[in-house]
Amino acid sequence: MHVMNCNTRGELVVVPAKVFIREYARDIYSCRRCERENTKVGIVKAPIPEPVIKGSAASASAIANIMIQKYAMGVPLYRQESSWLNEGLSLSRQTMSNWLIKSASDWLLPLYEEMRTKMLKEDILHADGYSGYGKLDSAIRRCGCWAHARRKFHEGTISIPAVERKNSLSQTGLEYCDKLFALEREYKKLTPEERHAKRLQKSKPVTDAFFAWAASVRALPQSTLGKALHYALEQRIFLETFYMDGRIEISNNRAERSIKPFVIGRKNWLFCCSSKGAKSSSVIYSIIETAKENNLKLFEYLDHILETMPNIKPEQYHMLLPWSENLPETCRLKKSTDRS
């Protein structure tokens, strides 16, 4: 018989992680003649990569894995400790915590500081509604989030019977907000300058009408509608900031999505046991979330920077920033075909 055709099929195969010890052997040379003549002994050492943590068995890959498990996957260290035991390795949570703090302070902190410096030079930033921002310099203008304002009116609509929603005051407030978001979808492909002009022309009349309506409505302060109205009127000065620049977004949902992994992690381990641990966590989170925004493979990127930074000069650190074009292609995320 001969081959008429060939059928193929693909399967997703998982290869379990392997843990092993990598040893570095380093030859040290000395001069016999110098020893015999009692002169200065010349000693030469073979080159060897500098470790990520001196005097420790920690490797860049081990630390990168622990970081991803905790800060990207939300797996607390005590669960990782159990996972290591299943692999036949006794690695305590205290040891892992020390590795994270040391590598964050020695290597990730310079990248964090560089990122912070660049961030503070930007004209526009996304941030959450932290009350402490109210004490910032008066030259810094805060921008409110219309998605938050809309959400409160939406909560008001679902709190009343379905047959009453259409003509409810909460529905009226919701429709004002929806009109603004519909206009923003129209402006999506415009330049910032064109968007700015359109907002003044079409969006501002909507918000002016909304705030006039909100000020005229009477509702119980503790009711869902009362809380929605109070929030909108109290935040008016911030909700109107998006008129100032076409680059400003009317919703802070993008920042909210970036903060969500931290919230999930917080539910898993509740507290940091020390100020050093809290600072290290903030540094690691910042690096990981920025790497995500720049479409990097988290493990490959963290492994690369922890392997590289101990062996380069500080003035070269900028080449390892998440948006750097000097990063190897192995660190970059490529879209794959879903074969579900």
Sequence and secondary structure as in RCSB ss.txt:
>XXXX:A:sequence
MHVMNCNTRGELVVVPAKVFIREYARDIYSCRRCERENTKVGIVKAPIPEPVIKGSAASASAIANIMIQKYAMGV
PLYRQESSWLNEGLSLSRQTMSNWLIKSASDWLLPLYEEMRTKMLKEDILHADGYSGYGKLDSAIRRCGCWAHAR
RKFHEGTISIPAVERKNSLSQTGLEYCDKLFALEREYKKLTPEERHAKRLQKSKPVTDAFFAWAASVRALPQSTL
GKALHYALEQRIFLETFYMDGRIEISNNRAERSIKPFVIGRKNWLFCCSSKGAKSSSVIYSIIETAKENNLKLFE
YLDHILETMPNIKPEQYHMLLPWSENLPETCRLKKSTDRS
>XXXX:A:secstr
                           EEE HHHHHTT    EEE      SSTTS   HHHHHHHHIIIIIT  
 HHHHHHHHHHTT    HHHHHHHHHHHIIIIIHHHHHHHHHHHHT S       GGGGGS TTS     HHHHH
HHHHHHHHTS HHHHTTSHHHHHHHHHHHHHHHHHHTTTS HHHHHHHIIIIIHHHHHHHHHHHHH    TTSHH
HHHHHHHHHTHHHHTGGGS TT  S  HHHHHHHHHHHHHHHHH   SSHHHHHHHHHHHHHHHHHHHTTB HHH
HHHHHHHHGGGS GGGGGGGSTT TTS GGGB        
